[in-house]
């Protein structure tokens, strides 16, 4: 019988093993969210209002509401340890609105968002090779030779 060994955990910059990093729930998927929102919209006969331009403007408005929650707070630590439960709940609601509008906008524009993310990450790996950009926040045009 072959002996298997567990791979060593990846250690993050903060010294924590990667498995301690925050993760999302596996469900609902983006497709589940798309279906829930489509059903919600259909039930209310709102498709007449949910065209790409209107959805984009609603998305921008919701991003503004997220920004408003951070306004005047200065730098905010990961995990929001100094935020109240009510503030975190408000942020959760506003980020959910952003995601819902983004998913619906992608649907109306026929953009397969999960596939688009994979494609964009591949482009980003080319634009920002880890061996060239490690620890730097410069734009990719500043790395080209």
Secondary structure, 3 states (H helix, E strand, C coil): CCCCCCCCCCECCCCCEHHHCCCCCCCCCHHHHHHHHHHHHHHCCCCCCCCHHHHHHHHHHHHHHHHHHHCCCCCCCCCCCCCCHHHHHHHHHHHHHHHHHHHHHHHHCCCCHHHHHHHHHHHHHHHCCHHHHCCCCCCHHHCCC
